[in-house]
């Protein structure tokens, strides 16, 4: 995001300045755990997208076409 690249010293992973339900912990240990989880989940998402790209390359079929159940409205599945 722009905030991450701006060099703003108040920035940390996952801090987009939007927390209407106050999920961000107030204690130091909880904040560290949340920030670490944000980094881990971001990295996991990058690995998943890489897996989708490899799958599309190998099968020559788009992930949307190969995994239709994930890309349909819930009303159509039930």
Residue pairs with C-beta under 8 A, 6 or more apart in sequence:
1 16
3 11
3 15
3 16
3 17
4 11
12 35
13 35
13 38
13 39
13 42
14 34
14 35
14 38
24 31
24 34
25 31
25 33
25 34
52 63
55 63
55 66
56 62
56 63
56 66
59 66
64 71
69 77
